[in-house]
Amino acid sequence: MEKLVRKFGVGNPLANRIVASVGSVIDDKQERDVRNFFKRNPLPGTERVIEQTLERVRIRSKFLRRIKVEFK
């Protein structure tokens, strides 16, 4: 992460885009791992986008679980 911070700096929109892209490829089981990763490897300026991304993952996962139950 230190290399990314040096490359992007703090608050760079590109770093936010990279973090947000994680949300499209993880599920609720991986959400905890991603959250722990960013706690151990903070990327300054991305805190808000990390929380928003993980919230989208939780919402999408909950929706998919509900649909699976309805269409069994």
mmJSON file of the N, C-alpha and C atoms, coordinates in Angstrom:
{"data_MODEL":{"atom_site":{
"group_PDB":["ATOM","ATOM","ATOM","ATOM","ATOM","ATOM","ATOM","ATOM","ATOM","ATOM","ATOM","ATOM","ATOM","ATOM","ATOM","ATOM","ATOM","ATOM","ATOM","ATOM","ATOM","ATOM","ATOM","ATOM","ATOM","ATOM","ATOM","ATOM","ATOM","ATOM","ATOM","ATOM","ATOM","ATOM","ATOM","ATOM","ATOM","ATOM","ATOM","ATOM","ATOM","ATOM","ATOM","ATOM","ATOM","ATOM","ATOM","ATOM","ATOM","ATOM","ATOM","ATOM","ATOM","ATOM","ATOM","ATOM","ATOM","ATOM","ATOM","ATOM","ATOM","ATOM","ATOM","ATOM","ATOM","ATOM","ATOM","ATOM","ATOM","ATOM","ATOM","ATOM","ATOM","ATOM","ATOM","ATOM","ATOM","ATOM","ATOM","ATOM","ATOM","ATOM","ATOM","ATOM","ATOM","ATOM","ATOM","ATOM","ATOM","ATOM","ATOM","ATOM","ATOM","ATOM","ATOM","ATOM","ATOM","ATOM","ATOM","ATOM","ATOM","ATOM","ATOM","ATOM","ATOM","ATOM","ATOM","ATOM","ATOM","ATOM","ATOM","ATOM","ATOM","ATOM","ATOM","ATOM","ATOM","ATOM","ATOM","ATOM","ATOM","ATOM","ATOM","ATOM","ATOM","ATOM","ATOM","ATOM","ATOM","ATOM","ATOM","ATOM","ATOM","ATOM","ATOM","ATOM","ATOM","ATOM","ATOM","ATOM","ATOM","ATOM","ATOM","ATOM","ATOM","ATOM","ATOM","ATOM","ATOM","ATOM","ATOM","ATOM","ATOM","ATOM","ATOM","ATOM","ATOM","ATOM","ATOM","ATOM","ATOM","ATOM","ATOM","ATOM","ATOM","ATOM","ATOM","ATOM","ATOM","ATOM","ATOM","ATOM","ATOM","ATOM","ATOM","ATOM","ATOM","ATOM","ATOM","ATOM","ATOM","ATOM","ATOM","ATOM","ATOM","ATOM","ATOM","ATOM","ATOM","ATOM","ATOM","ATOM","ATOM","ATOM","ATOM","ATOM","ATOM","ATOM","ATOM","ATOM","ATOM","ATOM","ATOM","ATOM","ATOM","ATOM","ATOM","ATOM","ATOM","ATOM","ATOM","ATOM","ATOM","ATOM","ATOM","ATOM"],
"id":[1,2,3,4,5,6,7,8,9,10,11,12,13,14,15,16,17,18,19,20,21,22,23,24,25,26,27,28,29,30,31,32,33,34,35,36,37,38,39,40,41,42,43,44,45,46,47,48,49,50,51,52,53,54,55,56,57,58,59,60,61,62,63,64,65,66,67,68,69,70,71,72,73,74,75,76,77,78,79,80,81,82,83,84,85,86,87,88,89,90,91,92,93,94,95,96,97,98,99,100,101,102,103,104,105,106,107,108,109,110,111,112,113,114,115,116,117,118,119,120,121,122,123,124,125,126,127,128,129,130,131,132,133,134,135,136,137,138,139,140,141,142,143,144,145,146,147,148,149,150,151,152,153,154,155,156,157,158,159,160,161,162,163,164,165,166,167,168,169,170,171,172,173,174,175,176,177,178,179,180,181,182,183,184,185,186,187,188,189,190,191,192,193,194,195,196,197,198,199,200,201,202,203,204,205,206,207,208,209,210,211,212,213,214,215,216],
"type_symbol":["N","C","C","N","C","C","N","C","C","N","C","C","N","C","C","N","C","C","N","C","C","N","C","C","N","C","C","N","C","C","N","C","C","N","C","C","N","C","C","N","C","C","N","C","C","N","C","C","N","C","C","N","C","C","N","C","C","N","C","C","N","C","C","N","C","C","N","C","C","N","C","C","N","C","C","N","C","C","N","C","C","N","C","C","N","C","C","N","C","C","N","C","C","N","C","C","N","C","C","N","C","C","N","C","C","N","C","C","N","C","C","N","C","C","N","C","C","N","C","C","N","C","C","N","C","C","N","C","C","N","C","C","N","C","C","N","C","C","N","C","C","N","C","C","N","C","C","N","C","C","N","C","C","N","C","C","N","C","C","N","C","C","N","C","C","N","C","C","N","C","C","N","C","C","N","C","C","N","C","C","N","C","C","N","C","C","N","C","C","N","C","C","N","C","C","N","C","C","N","C","C","N","C","C","N","C","C","N","C","C","N","C","C","N","C","C"],
"label_atom_id":["N","CA","C","N","CA","C","N","CA","C","N","CA","C","N","CA","C","N","CA","C","N","CA","C","N","CA","C","N","CA","C","N","CA","C","N","CA","C","N","CA","C","N","CA","C","N","CA","C","N","CA","C","N","CA","C","N","CA","C","N","CA","C","N","CA","C","N","CA","C","N","CA","C","N","CA","C","N","CA","C","N","CA","C","N","CA","C","N","CA","C","N","CA","C","N","CA","C","N","CA","C","N","CA","C","N","CA","C","N","CA","C","N","CA","C","N","CA","C","N","CA","C","N","CA","C","N","CA","C","N","CA","C","N","CA","C","N","CA","C","N","CA","C","N","CA","C","N","CA","C","N","CA","C","N","CA","C","N","CA","C","N","CA","C","N","CA","C","N","CA","C","N","CA","C","N","CA","C","N","CA","C","N","CA","C","N","CA","C","N","CA","C","N","CA","C","N","CA","C","N","CA","C","N","CA","C","N","CA","C","N","CA","C","N","CA","C","N","CA","C","N","CA","C","N","CA","C","N","CA","C","N","CA","C","N","CA","C","N","CA","C","N","CA","C","N","CA","C","N","CA","C"],
"label_alt_id":[null,null,null,null,null,null,null,null,null,null,null,null,null,null,null,null,null,null,null,null,null,null,null,null,null,null,null,null,null,null,null,null,null,null,null,null,null,null,null,null,null,null,null,null,null,null,null,null,null,null,null,null,null,null,null,null,null,null,null,null,null,null,null,null,null,null,null,null,null,null,null,null,null,null,null,null,null,null,null,null,null,null,null,null,null,null,null,null,null,null,null,null,null,null,null,null,null,null,null,null,null,null,null,null,null,null,null,null,null,null,null,null,null,null,null,null,null,null,null,null,null,null,null,null,null,null,null,null,null,null,null,null,null,null,null,null,null,null,null,null,null,null,null,null,null,null,null,null,null,null,null,null,null,null,null,null,null,null,null,null,null,null,null,null,null,null,null,null,null,null,null,null,null,null,null,null,null,null,null,null,null,null,null,null,null,null,null,null,null,null,null,null,null,null,null,null,null,null,null,null,null,null,null,null,null,null,null,null,null,null,null,null,null,null,null,null],
"label_comp_id":["MET","MET","MET","GLU","GLU","GLU","LYS","LYS","LYS","LEU","LEU","LEU","VAL","VAL","VAL","ARG","ARG","ARG","LYS","LYS","LYS","PHE","PHE","PHE","GLY","GLY","GLY","VAL","VAL","VAL","GLY","GLY","GLY","ASN","ASN","ASN","PRO","PRO","PRO","LEU","LEU","LEU","ALA","ALA","ALA","ASN","ASN","ASN","ARG","ARG","ARG","ILE","ILE","ILE","VAL","VAL","VAL","ALA","ALA","ALA","SER","SER","SER","VAL","VAL","VAL","GLY","GLY","GLY","SER","SER","SER","VAL","VAL","VAL","ILE","ILE","ILE","ASP","ASP","ASP","ASP","ASP","ASP","LYS","LYS","LYS","GLN","GLN","GLN","GLU","GLU","GLU","ARG","ARG","ARG","ASP","ASP","ASP","VAL","VAL","VAL","ARG","ARG","ARG","ASN","ASN","ASN","PHE","PHE","PHE","PHE","PHE","PHE","LYS","LYS","LYS","ARG","ARG","ARG","ASN","ASN","ASN","PRO","PRO","PRO","LEU","LEU","LEU","PRO","PRO","PRO","GLY","GLY","GLY","THR","THR","THR","GLU","GLU","GLU","ARG","ARG","ARG","VAL","VAL","VAL","ILE","ILE","ILE","GLU","GLU","GLU","GLN","GLN","GLN","THR","THR","THR","LEU","LEU","LEU","GLU","GLU","GLU","ARG","ARG","ARG","VAL","VAL","VAL","ARG","ARG","ARG","ILE","ILE","ILE","ARG","ARG","ARG","SER","SER","SER","LYS","LYS","LYS","PHE","PHE","PHE","LEU","LEU","LEU","ARG","ARG","ARG","ARG","ARG","ARG","ILE","ILE","ILE","LYS","LYS","LYS","VAL","VAL","VAL","GLU","GLU","GLU","PHE","PHE","PHE","LYS","LYS","LYS"],
"label_asym_id":["A","A","A","A","A","A","A","A","A","A","A","A","A","A","A","A","A","A","A","A","A","A","A","A","A","A","A","A","A","A","A","A","A","A","A","A","A","A","A","A","A","A","A","A","A","A","A","A","A","A","A","A","A","A","A","A","A","A","A","A","A","A","A","A","A","A","A","A","A","A","A","A","A","A","A","A","A","A","A","A","A","A","A","A","A","A","A","A","A","A","A","A","A","A","A","A","A","A","A","A","A","A","A","A","A","A","A","A","A","A","A","A","A","A","A","A","A","A","A","A","A","A","A","A","A","A","A","A","A","A","A","A","A","A","A","A","A","A","A","A","A","A","A","A","A","A","A","A","A","A","A","A","A","A","A","A","A","A","A","A","A","A","A","A","A","A","A","A","A","A","A","A","A","A","A","A","A","A","A","A","A","A","A","A","A","A","A","A","A","A","A","A","A","A","A","A","A","A","A","A","A","A","A","A","A","A","A","A","A","A","A","A","A","A","A","A"],
"label_entity_id":["1","1","1","1","1","1","1","1","1","1","1","1","1","1","1","1","1","1","1","1","1","1","1","1","1","1","1","1","1","1","1","1","1","1","1","1","1","1","1","1","1","1","1","1","1","1","1","1","1","1","1","1","1","1","1","1","1","1","1","1","1","1","1","1","1","1","1","1","1","1","1","1","1","1","1","1","1","1","1","1","1","1","1","1","1","1","1","1","1","1","1","1","1","1","1","1","1","1","1","1","1","1","1","1","1","1","1","1","1","1","1","1","1","1","1","1","1","1","1","1","1","1","1","1","1","1","1","1","1","1","1","1","1","1","1","1","1","1","1","1","1","1","1","1","1","1","1","1","1","1","1","1","1","1","1","1","1","1","1","1","1","1","1","1","1","1","1","1","1","1","1","1","1","1","1","1","1","1","1","1","1","1","1","1","1","1","1","1","1","1","1","1","1","1","1","1","1","1","1","1","1","1","1","1","1","1","1","1","1","1","1","1","1","1","1","1"],
"label_seq_id":[1,1,1,2,2,2,3,3,3,4,4,4,5,5,5,6,6,6,7,7,7,8,8,8,9,9,9,10,10,10,11,11,11,12,12,12,13,13,13,14,14,14,15,15,15,16,16,16,17,17,17,18,18,18,19,19,19,20,20,20,21,21,21,22,22,22,23,23,23,24,24,24,25,25,25,26,26,26,27,27,27,28,28,28,29,29,29,30,30,30,31,31,31,32,32,32,33,33,33,34,34,34,35,35,35,36,36,36,37,37,37,38,38,38,39,39,39,40,40,40,41,41,41,42,42,42,43,43,43,44,44,44,45,45,45,46,46,46,47,47,47,48,48,48,49,49,49,50,50,50,51,51,51,52,52,52,53,53,53,54,54,54,55,55,55,56,56,56,57,57,57,58,58,58,59,59,59,60,60,60,61,61,61,62,62,62,63,63,63,64,64,64,65,65,65,66,66,66,67,67,67,68,68,68,69,69,69,70,70,70,71,71,71,72,72,72],
"pdbx_PDB_ins_code":[null,null,null,null,null,null,null,null,null,null,null,null,null,null,null,null,null,null,null,null,null,null,null,null,null,null,null,null,null,null,null,null,null,null,null,null,null,null,null,null,null,null,null,null,null,null,null,null,null,null,null,null,null,null,null,null,null,null,null,null,null,null,null,null,null,null,null,null,null,null,null,null,null,null,null,null,null,null,null,null,null,null,null,null,null,null,null,null,null,null,null,null,null,null,null,null,null,null,null,null,null,null,null,null,null,null,null,null,null,null,null,null,null,null,null,null,null,null,null,null,null,null,null,null,null,null,null,null,null,null,null,null,null,null,null,null,null,null,null,null,null,null,null,null,null,null,null,null,null,null,null,null,null,null,null,null,null,null,null,null,null,null,null,null,null,null,null,null,null,null,null,null,null,null,null,null,null,null,null,null,null,null,null,null,null,null,null,null,null,null,null,null,null,null,null,null,null,null,null,null,null,null,null,null,null,null,null,null,null,null,null,null,null,null,null,null],
"Cartn_x":[0.808,0.0,0.853,1.989,2.842,3.238,3.467,3.831,2.678,1.44,0.277,0.127,0.347,0.247,1.29,2.5,3.54,3.168,2.609,2.279,1.078,-0.006,-1.233,-1.309,-0.662,-0.835,-2.115,-2.422,-3.61,-4.793,-5.923,-7.148,-7.233,-6.404,-6.437,-7.682,-8.465,-9.681,-9.415,-8.257,-7.944,-7.871,-7.3,-7.246,-8.66,-9.555,-10.95,-11.599,-11.306,-11.876,-11.393,-10.129,-9.57,-10.265,-10.418,-11.085,-12.528,-13.247,-14.655,-14.826,-13.851,-13.968,-13.983,-13.451,-13.452,-14.88,-15.8,-17.177,-17.889,-17.446,-18.128,-17.653,-16.601,-16.054,-16.04,-16.502,-16.508,-17.938,-18.086,-19.404,-19.364,-20.476,-20.539,-19.562,-19.177,-18.205,-16.809,-16.512,-15.198,-15.147,-16.303,-16.374,-15.525,-15.582,-14.806,-13.308,-12.871,-11.451,-10.999,-11.827,-11.474,-11.426,-12.416,-12.439,-11.168,-10.8,-9.592,-8.337,-8.309,-7.154,-6.932,-8.0,-7.847,-7.6,-7.985,-7.625,-6.129,-5.602,-4.165,-3.325,-3.889,-3.161,-3.95,-4.022,-4.843,-4.319,-5.239,-4.918,-5.598,-4.858,-5.46,-6.267,-7.423,-8.291,-9.333,-9.29,-10.252,-11.22,-11.156,-11.967,-13.456,-13.935,-15.365,-15.763,-14.952,-15.279,-15.193,-14.314,-14.241,-15.546,-16.016,-17.274,-18.449,-18.499,-19.585,-19.55,-18.368,-18.216,-18.653,-18.218,-18.592,-20.086,-20.669,-22.12,-22.858,-22.392,-23.007,-22.902,-21.773,-21.596,-22.625,-22.797,-23.767,-25.188,-25.546,-26.895,-27.13,-26.167,-26.303,-26.397,-25.578,-25.6,-26.93,-27.446,-28.739,-29.847,-29.815,-30.796,-30.726,-29.521,-29.358,-29.827,-29.546,-30.029,-31.552,-32.187,-33.647,-34.246,-33.637,-34.133,-33.994,-32.876,-32.677,-33.759,-34.137,-35.187,-36.526,-36.835,-38.121,-38.279,-37.188,-37.29,-36.817,-36.824,-36.467,-37.594],
"Cartn_y":[-1.186,0.0,1.251,1.192,2.377,2.803,1.838,2.147,2.858,2.403,3.07,4.486,4.675,6.02,6.931,6.432,7.252,7.568,6.601,6.795,7.717,7.477,8.244,9.483,9.455,10.526,10.294,11.209,11.09,11.741,11.03,11.601,11.595,10.834,10.77,10.015,10.587,9.915,8.544,8.345,7.054,5.958,6.272,5.293,4.926,5.919,5.648,4.724,4.915,4.053,2.615,2.46,1.121,0.421,1.133,0.551,0.202,1.094,0.864,-0.337,-0.593,-1.711,-3.056,-3.109,-4.352,-4.822,-3.891,-4.225,-5.075,-5.036,-5.804,-7.251,-7.587,-8.942,-9.729,-9.122,-9.864,-10.124,-11.116,-11.405,-11.155,-11.423,-11.124,-11.955,-13.118,-13.938,-13.32,-12.653,-12.038,-10.623,-10.063,-8.677,-8.473,-9.418,-9.304,-9.299,-10.148,-10.186,-8.859,-8.289,-7.012,-5.912,-5.897,-4.898,-5.006,-6.231,-6.436,-6.038,-6.313,-5.928,-4.421,-3.647,-2.195,-1.639,-2.365,-1.946,-2.128,-3.243,-3.51,-2.675,-2.297,-1.582,-0.345,0.655,1.824,2.574,3.093,3.927,5.266,6.221,7.491,8.136,8.642,9.306,8.391,7.101,6.159,5.596,6.092,5.528,5.525,6.629,6.733,5.78,5.73,4.863,3.387,3.051,1.67,1.309,2.17,1.904,1.823,2.724,2.703,1.42,1.008,-0.205,-1.436,-1.531,-2.679,-2.677,-1.504,-1.429,-1.945,-1.574,-2.08,-3.598,-4.147,-5.605,-6.251,-5.704,-6.269,-6.183,-5.06,-4.883,-5.862,-5.969,-6.869,-8.324,-8.698,-10.073,-10.402,-9.475,-9.688,-9.846,-9.017,-9.087,-10.441,-10.898,-12.175,-13.348,-13.299,-14.37,-14.41,-13.236,-13.17,-13.707,-13.373,-13.843,-15.36,-15.894,-17.344,-18.07,-17.534,-18.152,-18.073,-16.935,-16.744,-17.644,-17.923,-18.659,-20.104,-20.651,-22.07,-22.937],
"Cartn_z":[0.0,0.0,0.0,0.667,0.71,-0.698,-1.56,-2.94,-3.644,-3.391,-3.985,-3.462,-2.169,-1.592,-2.219,-2.385,-3.03,-4.47,-5.171,-6.583,-6.766,-5.987,-6.173,-5.301,-4.147,-3.181,-2.394,-1.514,-0.667,-1.366,-1.399,-1.954,-3.471,-4.141,-5.599,-6.059,-6.981,-7.454,-8.082,-8.676,-9.283,-8.22,-7.071,-5.982,-5.545,-5.49,-5.138,-6.154,-7.428,-8.478,-8.33,-8.01,-7.825,-6.66,-5.551,-4.385,-4.719,-5.393,-5.728,-6.651,-7.508,-8.444,-7.73,-6.531,-5.753,-5.491,-5.329,-4.993,-6.014,-7.241,-8.279,-8.358,-7.637,-7.754,-6.449,-5.357,-4.099,-3.642,-2.789,-2.225,-0.724,-0.063,1.364,2.186,1.693,2.415,2.348,1.261,1.095,1.658,1.959,2.437,3.689,4.618,5.855,5.559,4.619,4.257,3.668,2.799,2.175,3.234,4.124,5.203,6.049,6.429,7.235,6.474,5.166,4.358,4.414,4.23,4.23,5.627,6.674,8.032,8.255,7.743,7.887,6.935,5.791,4.743,4.328,5.197,4.873,3.652,2.879,1.728,1.986,2.55,2.955,1.83,2.209,1.246,0.633,0.967,0.386,1.424,2.634,3.716,3.371,2.856,2.55,1.425,0.389,-0.747,-0.348,0.573,1.065,1.759,2.648,3.353,2.382,1.393,0.408,-0.412,-0.812,-1.615,-0.826,0.421,1.24,1.547,1.671,1.869,0.633,-0.559,-1.792,-1.876,-1.461,-1.458,-0.54,0.658,1.605,1.057,0.457,-0.105,-1.244,-2.155,-3.303,-2.843,-1.868,-1.368,-0.708,0.075,0.731,-0.308,-1.341,-2.421,-3.128,-3.449,-4.145,-3.291,-1.998,-1.111,-1.093,-1.048,-1.016,-2.31,-3.437,-4.735,-4.851,-4.376,-4.432,-3.651,-2.505,-1.689,-2.412,-3.003,-3.681,-4.896,-5.597,-6.854,-6.753,-5.554,-5.394,-5.853],
"occupancy":[1.0,1.0,1.0,1.0,1.0,1.0,1.0,1.0,1.0,1.0,1.0,1.0,1.0,1.0,1.0,1.0,1.0,1.0,1.0,1.0,1.0,1.0,1.0,1.0,1.0,1.0,1.0,1.0,1.0,1.0,1.0,1.0,1.0,1.0,1.0,1.0,1.0,1.0,1.0,1.0,1.0,1.0,1.0,1.0,1.0,1.0,1.0,1.0,1.0,1.0,1.0,1.0,1.0,1.0,1.0,1.0,1.0,1.0,1.0,1.0,1.0,1.0,1.0,1.0,1.0,1.0,1.0,1.0,1.0,1.0,1.0,1.0,1.0,1.0,1.0,1.0,1.0,1.0,1.0,1.0,1.0,1.0,1.0,1.0,1.0,1.0,1.0,1.0,1.0,1.0,1.0,1.0,1.0,1.0,1.0,1.0,1.0,1.0,1.0,1.0,1.0,1.0,1.0,1.0,1.0,1.0,1.0,1.0,1.0,1.0,1.0,1.0,1.0,1.0,1.0,1.0,1.0,1.0,1.0,1.0,1.0,1.0,1.0,1.0,1.0,1.0,1.0,1.0,1.0,1.0,1.0,1.0,1.0,1.0,1.0,1.0,1.0,1.0,1.0,1.0,1.0,1.0,1.0,1.0,1.0,1.0,1.0,1.0,1.0,1.0,1.0,1.0,1.0,1.0,1.0,1.0,1.0,1.0,1.0,1.0,1.0,1.0,1.0,1.0,1.0,1.0,1.0,1.0,1.0,1.0,1.0,1.0,1.0,1.0,1.0,1.0,1.0,1.0,1.0,1.0,1.0,1.0,1.0,1.0,1.0,1.0,1.0,1.0,1.0,1.0,1.0,1.0,1.0,1.0,1.0,1.0,1.0,1.0,1.0,1.0,1.0,1.0,1.0,1.0,1.0,1.0,1.0,1.0,1.0,1.0,1.0,1.0,1.0,1.0,1.0,1.0],
"B_iso_or_equiv":[0.0,0.0,0.0,0.0,0.0,0.0,0.0,0.0,0.0,0.0,0.0,0.0,0.0,0.0,0.0,0.0,0.0,0.0,0.0,0.0,0.0,0.0,0.0,0.0,0.0,0.0,0.0,0.0,0.0,0.0,0.0,0.0,0.0,0.0,0.0,0.0,0.0,0.0,0.0,0.0,0.0,0.0,0.0,0.0,0.0,0.0,0.0,0.0,0.0,0.0,0.0,0.0,0.0,0.0,0.0,0.0,0.0,0.0,0.0,0.0,0.0,0.0,0.0,0.0,0.0,0.0,0.0,0.0,0.0,0.0,0.0,0.0,0.0,0.0,0.0,0.0,0.0,0.0,0.0,0.0,0.0,0.0,0.0,0.0,0.0,0.0,0.0,0.0,0.0,0.0,0.0,0.0,0.0,0.0,0.0,0.0,0.0,0.0,0.0,0.0,0.0,0.0,0.0,0.0,0.0,0.0,0.0,0.0,0.0,0.0,0.0,0.0,0.0,0.0,0.0,0.0,0.0,0.0,0.0,0.0,0.0,0.0,0.0,0.0,0.0,0.0,0.0,0.0,0.0,0.0,0.0,0.0,0.0,0.0,0.0,0.0,0.0,0.0,0.0,0.0,0.0,0.0,0.0,0.0,0.0,0.0,0.0,0.0,0.0,0.0,0.0,0.0,0.0,0.0,0.0,0.0,0.0,0.0,0.0,0.0,0.0,0.0,0.0,0.0,0.0,0.0,0.0,0.0,0.0,0.0,0.0,0.0,0.0,0.0,0.0,0.0,0.0,0.0,0.0,0.0,0.0,0.0,0.0,0.0,0.0,0.0,0.0,0.0,0.0,0.0,0.0,0.0,0.0,0.0,0.0,0.0,0.0,0.0,0.0,0.0,0.0,0.0,0.0,0.0,0.0,0.0,0.0,0.0,0.0,0.0,0.0,0.0,0.0,0.0,0.0,0.0],
"pdbx_formal_charge":[null,null,null,null,null,null,null,null,null,null,null,null,null,null,null,null,null,null,null,null,null,null,null,null,null,null,null,null,null,null,null,null,null,null,null,null,null,null,null,null,null,null,null,null,null,null,null,null,null,null,null,null,null,null,null,null,null,null,null,null,null,null,null,null,null,null,null,null,null,null,null,null,null,null,null,null,null,null,null,null,null,null,null,null,null,null,null,null,null,null,null,null,null,null,null,null,null,null,null,null,null,null,null,null,null,null,null,null,null,null,null,null,null,null,null,null,null,null,null,null,null,null,null,null,null,null,null,null,null,null,null,null,null,null,null,null,null,null,null,null,null,null,null,null,null,null,null,null,null,null,null,null,null,null,null,null,null,null,null,null,null,null,null,null,null,null,null,null,null,null,null,null,null,null,null,null,null,null,null,null,null,null,null,null,null,null,null,null,null,null,null,null,null,null,null,null,null,null,null,null,null,null,null,null,null,null,null,null,null,null,null,null,null,null,null,null],
"auth_seq_id":[1,1,1,2,2,2,3,3,3,4,4,4,5,5,5,6,6,6,7,7,7,8,8,8,9,9,9,10,10,10,11,11,11,12,12,12,13,13,13,14,14,14,15,15,15,16,16,16,17,17,17,18,18,18,19,19,19,20,20,20,21,21,21,22,22,22,23,23,23,24,24,24,25,25,25,26,26,26,27,27,27,28,28,28,29,29,29,30,30,30,31,31,31,32,32,32,33,33,33,34,34,34,35,35,35,36,36,36,37,37,37,38,38,38,39,39,39,40,40,40,41,41,41,42,42,42,43,43,43,44,44,44,45,45,45,46,46,46,47,47,47,48,48,48,49,49,49,50,50,50,51,51,51,52,52,52,53,53,53,54,54,54,55,55,55,56,56,56,57,57,57,58,58,58,59,59,59,60,60,60,61,61,61,62,62,62,63,63,63,64,64,64,65,65,65,66,66,66,67,67,67,68,68,68,69,69,69,70,70,70,71,71,71,72,72,72],
"auth_comp_id":["MET","MET","MET","GLU","GLU","GLU","LYS","LYS","LYS","LEU","LEU","LEU","VAL","VAL","VAL","ARG","ARG","ARG","LYS","LYS","LYS","PHE","PHE","PHE","GLY","GLY","GLY","VAL","VAL","VAL","GLY","GLY","GLY","ASN","ASN","ASN","PRO","PRO","PRO","LEU","LEU","LEU","ALA","ALA","ALA","ASN","ASN","ASN","ARG","ARG","ARG","ILE","ILE","ILE","VAL","VAL","VAL","ALA","ALA","ALA","SER","SER","SER","VAL","VAL","VAL","GLY","GLY","GLY","SER","SER","SER","VAL","VAL","VAL","ILE","ILE","ILE","ASP","ASP","ASP","ASP","ASP","ASP","LYS","LYS","LYS","GLN","GLN","GLN","GLU","GLU","GLU","ARG","ARG","ARG","ASP","ASP","ASP","VAL","VAL","VAL","ARG","ARG","ARG","ASN","ASN","ASN","PHE","PHE","PHE","PHE","PHE","PHE","LYS","LYS","LYS","ARG","ARG","ARG","ASN","ASN","ASN","PRO","PRO","PRO","LEU","LEU","LEU","PRO","PRO","PRO","GLY","GLY","GLY","THR","THR","THR","GLU","GLU","GLU","ARG","ARG","ARG","VAL","VAL","VAL","ILE","ILE","ILE","GLU","GLU","GLU","GLN","GLN","GLN","THR","THR","THR","LEU","LEU","LEU","GLU","GLU","GLU","ARG","ARG","ARG","VAL","VAL","VAL","ARG","ARG","ARG","ILE","ILE","ILE","ARG","ARG","ARG","SER","SER","SER","LYS","LYS","LYS","PHE","PHE","PHE","LEU","LEU","LEU","ARG","ARG","ARG","ARG","ARG","ARG","ILE","ILE","ILE","LYS","LYS","LYS","VAL","VAL","VAL","GLU","GLU","GLU","PHE","PHE","PHE","LYS","LYS","LYS"],
"auth_asym_id":["A","A","A","A","A","A","A","A","A","A","A","A","A","A","A","A","A","A","A","A","A","A","A","A","A","A","A","A","A","A","A","A","A","A","A","A","A","A","A","A","A","A","A","A","A","A","A","A","A","A","A","A","A","A","A","A","A","A","A","A","A","A","A","A","A","A","A","A","A","A","A","A","A","A","A","A","A","A","A","A","A","A","A","A","A","A","A","A","A","A","A","A","A","A","A","A","A","A","A","A","A","A","A","A","A","A","A","A","A","A","A","A","A","A","A","A","A","A","A","A","A","A","A","A","A","A","A","A","A","A","A","A","A","A","A","A","A","A","A","A","A","A","A","A","A","A","A","A","A","A","A","A","A","A","A","A","A","A","A","A","A","A","A","A","A","A","A","A","A","A","A","A","A","A","A","A","A","A","A","A","A","A","A","A","A","A","A","A","A","A","A","A","A","A","A","A","A","A","A","A","A","A","A","A","A","A","A","A","A","A","A","A","A","A","A","A"],
"auth_atom_id":["N","CA","C","N","CA","C","N","CA","C","N","CA","C","N","CA","C","N","CA","C","N","CA","C","N","CA","C","N","CA","C","N","CA","C","N","CA","C","N","CA","C","N","CA","C","N","CA","C","N","CA","C","N","CA","C","N","CA","C","N","CA","C","N","CA","C","N","CA","C","N","CA","C","N","CA","C","N","CA","C","N","CA","C","N","CA","C","N","CA","C","N","CA","C","N","CA","C","N","CA","C","N","CA","C","N","CA","C","N","CA","C","N","CA","C","N","CA","C","N","CA","C","N","CA","C","N","CA","C","N","CA","C","N","CA","C","N","CA","C","N","CA","C","N","CA","C","N","CA","C","N","CA","C","N","CA","C","N","CA","C","N","CA","C","N","CA","C","N","CA","C","N","CA","C","N","CA","C","N","CA","C","N","CA","C","N","CA","C","N","CA","C","N","CA","C","N","CA","C","N","CA","C","N","CA","C","N","CA","C","N","CA","C","N","CA","C","N","CA","C","N","CA","C","N","CA","C","N","CA","C","N","CA","C","N","CA","C","N","CA","C","N","CA","C","N","CA","C","N","CA","C"],
"pdbx_PDB_model_num":[1,1,1,1,1,1,1,1,1,1,1,1,1,1,1,1,1,1,1,1,1,1,1,1,1,1,1,1,1,1,1,1,1,1,1,1,1,1,1,1,1,1,1,1,1,1,1,1,1,1,1,1,1,1,1,1,1,1,1,1,1,1,1,1,1,1,1,1,1,1,1,1,1,1,1,1,1,1,1,1,1,1,1,1,1,1,1,1,1,1,1,1,1,1,1,1,1,1,1,1,1,1,1,1,1,1,1,1,1,1,1,1,1,1,1,1,1,1,1,1,1,1,1,1,1,1,1,1,1,1,1,1,1,1,1,1,1,1,1,1,1,1,1,1,1,1,1,1,1,1,1,1,1,1,1,1,1,1,1,1,1,1,1,1,1,1,1,1,1,1,1,1,1,1,1,1,1,1,1,1,1,1,1,1,1,1,1,1,1,1,1,1,1,1,1,1,1,1,1,1,1,1,1,1,1,1,1,1,1,1,1,1,1,1,1,1]
}}}
